[in-house]
Amino acid sequence: MKIRIIILLSALLICSGVLAQSASDYNGPLNQWGMPDISGVWNFSSNTPMQRPEKWGNQEFLTPEQLEEEIQRQQAAARTADERAAQAVNIDADLPTGPQVLGYNDFWFETAGLGENVRTSHVVYPLNGRIPTAVEGAKKQRGNQITDTANEQRPVYFTVGGISKDGPEDRGLSERCIVGFNSGPPFVPSLYNNNVQIVQGRNNVVIMTEMIHDARIVPLRERSELDENIRLWSGDSRGFWDGGTLVVETKNFNGLRQTFNSTGNNYNMVLTERFTRTASDEVVYEFTIDDPVTFTDKISAVVPMTKTSGQMYEYACHEGNYGMLNTLRGARIAEREGWDLEGR
C-alpha cells in the first residue's frame, strides 16, 4: 500500500501552480436550473498534510526539486518499513496469547490523492499553514485506542478512540456511529471512505459524505435563521451562489464535538465552505473555521476533490457495528482475567 501511495505521488504534475487555475479560467456545465453543475461523487483522499511542516515556512507549493526529494524520501521510508515487516514475519512462531490491542491493516487505507496536488499543506491560512494557537482555557481532548485514564473528560468530543471501555458513551463519536471521523463538517481527508456525493435541486443542495452516510440539506433560498437554542450535530447550513462558487455557511452546532485539531468544542463555531468546479473532473473545496472561543485566529484550508465514475454505497454503521460490541466484550473479559491492557 505504501508503494502504491508513492507511485501515485510521483505521477503528480510537477509545477508550483497546479491549483492556481481560477474558476474564471474554466467554463463548466450548467444544470437544468442554470446553476453551475457540481453534482456527482467526488473523492477527497490526500497524502498532503493538513498542517504544514515547519520546514516549509510560508511556502504553499513544492518546487519540482523539492517534490523529487519528497518522493525519494518516501520511497526510502517505504523500503525500510517493508524490510522490517519481512524480518518480523516468522511463520513458525506460536500465535500470541493474552490481550492483543491492534488496529486495521493498511489494506483498507486510501490516503493517496487522485488529483494533481503539490501543496505543502491543506491549511493556507494562517499563512504559515499551521493551526493557530488555542485560546487559553480551550480544552484539548485526544482519543486513544487503549484506555487513557489521564484523559478522562466527559463528554467525549473526539471521533476516534475513547477514554475507557466501561460503556459505549466513553468511546469516540465515530465508534458510536454518530459522526464520521472525516465527515465533518468540514470534511477532511482521512484513512478511507473519502467520498462525498453532491445532489443539486432548484432550491436545495444535498451534501452527503460516505462516512456514517451523513446528508446535509442546504437550502439555497432565503430562510429565517434557527433559534440559537436549536443545536445540531452537523449544524444548520444555508447556501448561496457567488458566481461559479457554491458558498455554504453553517452554525448552530451542538457543542458536543471538537472545533478542529482535537481542540475546543464547536458550540460557537461558524463554518464557511466554498465549492468551485475548476475542471471537468475537479472541484476545489475550501473551508474557513471561525471560532474565537477556541482559536486566536481563523483557519482556512483547501482540499481538491476529484470526480469518480463509481457510485457511493451506504455506510451502514449501526447495522454492522460489531466493533463496539466486541470492544466492550473484550474489556469485560480482560477485567475477568485480570489483564493489564495499559501496562503491557
C-alpha positions as CSV (number, residue, x, y, z in Angstrom):
1,M,0.0,0.0,0.0
2,K,2.8,2.4,0.9
3,I,4.5,1.8,-2.5
4,R,1.2,2.5,-4.3
5,I,0.9,5.8,-2.5
6,I,4.4,6.8,-3.6
7,I,3.7,5.8,-7.2
8,L,0.6,8.0,-7.3
9,L,2.5,10.8,-5.7
10,S,5.3,10.6,-8.3
11,A,2.7,10.9,-11.1
12,L,1.7,14.3,-10.0
13,L,2.2,17.3,-12.2
14,I,5.5,18.8,-11.2
15,C,4.8,22.5,-11.1
16,S,4.1,25.0,-8.4
17,G,0.9,26.4,-10.0
18,V,-1.2,23.2,-10.2
19,L,-4.1,24.7,-8.3
20,A,-3.6,28.3,-9.5
21,Q,-6.3,28.0,-12.1
22,S,-9.2,30.1,-11.1
23,A,-12.9,29.5,-11.7
24,S,-12.9,32.1,-14.4
25,D,-10.4,30.0,-16.4
26,Y,-12.9,27.2,-16.7
27,N,-16.4,27.4,-18.0
28,G,-18.1,24.4,-16.5
29,P,-21.5,22.9,-17.4
30,L,-24.7,24.4,-16.0
31,N,-27.6,22.2,-14.6
32,Q,-31.2,22.4,-15.8
33,W,-31.8,25.4,-13.5
34,G,-28.9,27.4,-14.9
35,M,-26.6,26.9,-11.9
36,P,-23.0,25.6,-12.1
37,D,-23.1,21.8,-12.1
38,I,-21.1,20.4,-9.2
39,S,-23.2,17.2,-8.8
40,G,-21.7,13.8,-8.7
41,V,-19.4,11.7,-6.5
42,W,-16.2,13.3,-5.6
43,N,-13.1,11.8,-3.8
44,F,-11.1,14.0,-1.4
45,S,-8.3,11.5,-0.5
46,S,-5.0,13.1,0.1
47,N,-1.5,12.4,1.4
48,T,-0.8,16.1,1.8
49,P,-0.6,17.0,5.5
50,M,-3.4,19.2,6.9
51,Q,-0.9,21.3,8.8
52,R,2.3,22.4,7.1
53,P,5.6,21.0,8.4
54,E,7.6,23.9,9.9
55,K,10.5,23.4,7.4
56,W,8.4,24.8,4.6
57,G,7.6,28.1,6.3
58,N,5.2,30.2,4.2
59,Q,5.9,28.1,1.1
60,E,2.5,27.0,-0.3
61,F,3.7,24.7,-3.1
62,L,6.6,22.3,-3.6
63,T,9.1,23.1,-6.3
64,P,9.9,20.3,-8.8
65,E,13.2,19.7,-6.9
66,Q,11.5,19.5,-3.5
67,L,8.9,17.2,-4.9
68,E,11.5,14.8,-6.2
69,E,13.3,14.9,-2.8
70,E,10.0,14.1,-1.1
71,I,9.4,11.1,-3.4
72,Q,12.9,9.8,-2.8
73,R,12.4,10.2,1.0
74,Q,9.0,8.4,1.0
75,Q,10.4,5.6,-1.2
76,A,13.3,5.0,1.2
77,A,11.0,5.0,4.2
78,A,8.7,2.5,2.5
79,R,11.5,0.2,1.7
80,T,12.7,0.3,5.3
81,A,9.2,-0.4,6.6
82,D,8.8,-3.3,4.2
83,E,12.2,-4.8,5.2
84,R,11.3,-4.5,8.9
85,A,7.9,-6.2,8.3
86,A,9.6,-9.0,6.3
87,Q,12.1,-9.6,9.2
88,A,9.3,-9.7,11.7
89,V,7.4,-12.4,9.9
90,N,8.0,-15.9,11.3
91,I,5.6,-18.5,10.1
92,D,6.9,-21.0,12.6
93,A,6.2,-18.7,15.6
94,D,3.4,-19.5,18.0
95,L,0.3,-17.4,17.9
96,P,0.3,-14.6,20.6
97,T,-1.6,-15.2,23.8
98,G,-3.2,-12.8,26.2
99,P,-4.7,-9.4,25.4
100,Q,-4.0,-8.0,22.0
101,V,-5.0,-4.4,21.0
102,L,-4.5,-4.0,17.3
103,G,-5.8,-1.7,14.6
104,Y,-6.7,-2.2,11.0
105,N,-4.0,-3.3,8.5
106,D,-3.2,-0.8,5.7
107,F,-5.1,-2.8,3.1
108,W,-8.1,-0.6,3.8
109,F,-6.2,2.7,3.7
110,E,-7.0,5.3,1.0
111,T,-4.6,8.1,1.6
112,A,-3.2,8.8,-1.9
113,G,-4.7,11.8,-3.6
114,L,-6.3,11.2,-7.0
115,G,-5.7,14.7,-8.4
116,E,-2.6,16.9,-9.2
117,N,-1.7,18.5,-5.9
118,V,1.8,19.6,-4.8
119,R,0.7,21.7,-1.8
120,T,2.8,21.6,1.3
121,S,-0.4,21.6,3.4
122,H,-4.1,21.9,3.1
123,V,-4.2,24.8,5.6
124,V,-3.5,28.0,3.7
125,Y,-4.4,30.5,6.5
126,P,-2.6,31.4,8.7
127,L,0.0,31.9,6.0
128,N,2.4,29.5,7.7
129,G,0.0,26.7,7.2
130,R,-0.1,26.0,10.9
131,I,-3.1,25.6,13.2
132,P,-3.3,28.9,15.2
133,T,-2.7,29.0,19.0
134,A,-5.6,27.8,21.1
135,V,-7.4,30.3,23.4
136,E,-6.4,30.0,27.0
137,G,-8.8,27.5,28.6
138,A,-9.8,25.8,25.4
139,K,-9.7,22.1,26.2
140,K,-7.7,19.6,24.2
141,Q,-9.0,16.0,24.1
142,R,-7.4,13.2,22.1
143,G,-8.7,9.7,21.6
144,N,-6.8,6.6,22.5
145,Q,-7.3,3.1,21.3
146,I,-6.3,1.9,24.8
147,T,-7.9,3.3,27.9
148,D,-6.3,6.6,28.8
149,T,-7.2,7.3,32.4
150,A,-5.2,10.6,32.4
151,N,-7.5,11.9,29.6
152,E,-10.9,11.1,31.1
153,Q,-13.0,14.1,30.2
154,R,-16.7,13.6,29.7
155,P,-18.5,14.0,27.4
156,V,-16.2,12.5,24.7
157,Y,-15.8,15.1,22.0
158,F,-13.4,13.3,19.7
159,T,-14.3,10.8,17.0
160,V,-11.7,8.0,17.2
161,G,-10.6,6.1,20.3
162,G,-12.0,6.6,23.7
163,I,-11.4,7.4,27.4
164,S,-12.4,4.0,28.7
165,K,-14.3,0.8,27.8
166,D,-16.8,1.0,30.6
167,G,-19.7,1.7,28.2
168,P,-20.4,2.9,24.7
169,E,-20.7,6.5,25.9
170,D,-17.0,6.5,26.7
171,R,-16.0,5.7,23.1
172,G,-15.4,8.1,20.2
173,L,-18.2,9.5,18.2
174,S,-17.5,7.6,15.1
175,E,-17.4,4.3,17.0
176,R,-20.8,5.2,18.3
177,C,-21.9,5.9,14.7
178,I,-22.9,9.5,15.5
179,V,-20.5,11.3,13.2
180,G,-17.7,10.0,10.9
181,F,-14.1,10.8,11.6
182,N,-13.7,12.6,8.2
183,S,-17.3,13.7,7.5
184,G,-17.2,16.9,9.5
185,P,-18.4,19.4,8.5
186,P,-15.9,20.4,7.4
187,F,-15.0,17.1,5.8
188,V,-11.2,16.4,5.7
189,P,-9.1,13.7,4.1
190,S,-8.6,10.7,6.3
191,L,-7.7,7.0,6.2
192,Y,-10.6,5.8,4.0
193,N,-14.1,6.5,2.8
194,N,-13.1,9.9,1.5
195,N,-16.1,10.3,-0.8
196,V,-18.8,12.9,-0.9
197,Q,-21.9,13.0,-3.2
198,I,-23.4,16.3,-4.2
199,V,-27.0,16.3,-5.3
200,Q,-28.5,19.6,-6.7
201,G,-32.0,20.7,-6.9
202,R,-33.7,24.0,-7.7
203,N,-33.9,25.2,-4.1
204,N,-31.6,22.8,-2.2
205,V,-28.3,21.1,-2.4
206,V,-27.6,17.8,-0.6
207,I,-24.0,17.2,0.6
208,M,-23.7,13.5,1.6
209,T,-20.5,12.2,3.0
210,E,-19.7,8.5,2.7
211,M,-18.6,8.1,6.3
212,I,-21.7,7.5,8.5
213,H,-23.8,8.3,5.4
214,D,-24.4,11.8,6.7
215,A,-26.5,14.0,4.5
216,R,-26.8,17.8,4.9
217,I,-29.7,19.5,3.2
218,V,-28.5,23.0,2.3
219,P,-31.4,25.4,1.3
220,L,-30.5,27.9,-1.4
221,R,-33.4,30.3,-0.8
222,E,-33.9,32.8,1.9
223,R,-35.0,31.3,5.2
224,S,-35.1,32.7,8.7
225,E,-32.2,31.5,10.9
226,L,-32.8,28.9,13.5
227,D,-33.2,29.9,17.1
228,E,-29.8,29.8,18.8
229,N,-31.2,27.2,21.2
230,I,-31.7,24.7,18.4
231,R,-28.4,22.9,18.0
232,L,-27.5,20.1,15.6
233,W,-24.6,17.7,15.3
234,S,-23.8,19.0,11.8
235,G,-25.0,22.5,12.4
236,D,-27.5,24.5,10.4
237,S,-26.3,25.1,6.8
238,R,-27.5,27.8,4.3
239,G,-26.1,28.2,0.8
240,F,-25.9,30.7,-2.0
241,W,-24.1,31.1,-5.3
242,D,-21.2,33.6,-5.6
243,G,-20.6,33.5,-9.3
244,G,-19.4,29.9,-10.1
245,T,-18.9,29.0,-6.4
246,L,-21.4,27.5,-4.0
247,V,-20.9,29.1,-0.6
248,V,-22.3,27.2,2.4
249,E,-22.4,28.9,5.8
250,T,-23.1,26.7,8.8
251,K,-23.6,27.5,12.5
252,N,-25.8,26.3,15.4
253,F,-23.5,23.4,16.1
254,N,-24.4,21.5,19.3
255,G,-21.0,21.9,21.0
256,L,-20.6,18.1,21.5
257,R,-17.8,17.9,19.0
258,Q,-14.3,19.4,18.8
259,T,-13.8,22.5,16.7
260,F,-10.7,21.3,15.0
261,N,-7.4,19.6,15.6
262,S,-8.5,17.9,18.9
263,T,-9.2,21.4,20.4
264,G,-12.3,23.1,22.0
265,N,-15.9,22.4,21.2
266,N,-17.9,23.7,18.2
267,Y,-20.7,25.4,20.0
268,N,-19.6,28.9,18.8
269,M,-18.1,27.8,15.5
270,V,-19.1,29.4,12.2
271,L,-18.1,27.4,9.2
272,T,-17.9,28.7,5.7
273,E,-17.4,26.3,2.8
274,R,-16.8,27.0,-0.9
275,F,-17.2,24.5,-3.7
276,T,-15.8,25.6,-7.1
277,R,-15.6,23.5,-10.2
278,T,-12.3,24.2,-11.8
279,A,-12.1,21.3,-14.4
280,S,-14.3,18.6,-15.8
281,D,-13.0,16.2,-13.1
282,E,-12.2,18.6,-10.2
283,V,-14.0,20.6,-7.6
284,V,-11.9,22.7,-5.2
285,Y,-13.3,22.5,-1.7
286,E,-12.3,25.4,0.6
287,F,-13.4,25.9,4.2
288,T,-12.9,28.6,6.9
289,I,-13.4,28.0,10.6
290,D,-14.2,31.0,12.8
291,D,-14.3,30.1,16.4
292,P,-12.8,32.9,18.6
293,V,-13.6,31.0,21.8
294,T,-11.3,28.1,20.7
295,F,-8.6,29.7,18.4
296,T,-6.8,33.0,18.3
297,D,-7.3,33.2,14.6
298,K,-9.4,31.8,11.8
299,I,-8.4,28.6,9.9
300,S,-8.7,28.2,6.2
301,A,-7.9,25.1,4.1
302,V,-8.0,24.0,0.5
303,V,-8.8,20.4,-0.4
304,P,-9.0,19.4,-4.1
305,M,-11.7,16.8,-4.9
306,T,-11.6,14.5,-8.0
307,K,-14.7,13.2,-9.8
308,T,-15.2,9.5,-9.7
309,S,-17.2,7.3,-12.0
310,G,-18.4,4.9,-9.3
311,Q,-21.4,5.3,-7.1
312,M,-21.4,5.8,-3.4
313,Y,-22.8,2.9,-1.3
314,E,-24.5,3.1,2.0
315,Y,-22.3,3.2,5.1
316,A,-24.5,1.2,7.4
317,C,-22.6,1.8,10.6
318,H,-25.0,0.6,13.2
319,E,-26.2,-2.4,11.3
320,G,-22.7,-3.8,11.3
321,N,-21.2,-2.2,14.4
322,Y,-19.7,-5.3,15.8
323,G,-16.6,-3.3,16.7
324,M,-18.4,-1.6,19.6
325,L,-19.9,-4.8,20.9
326,N,-16.6,-6.7,20.7
327,T,-14.6,-3.8,22.3
328,L,-16.8,-3.8,25.3
329,R,-16.9,-7.6,25.4
330,G,-13.2,-7.8,25.3
331,A,-12.9,-5.3,28.1
332,R,-15.1,-7.4,30.3
333,I,-13.0,-10.5,29.5
334,A,-9.9,-8.5,30.3
335,E,-11.3,-7.5,33.7
336,R,-12.4,-11.0,34.5
337,E,-9.0,-12.4,33.6
338,G,-7.1,-9.6,35.3
339,W,-5.2,-8.5,32.3
340,D,-3.4,-5.1,32.4
341,L,-4.1,-3.6,28.9
342,E,-2.3,-0.3,29.7
343,G,0.8,-1.7,31.3
344,R,1.6,-4.4,28.7
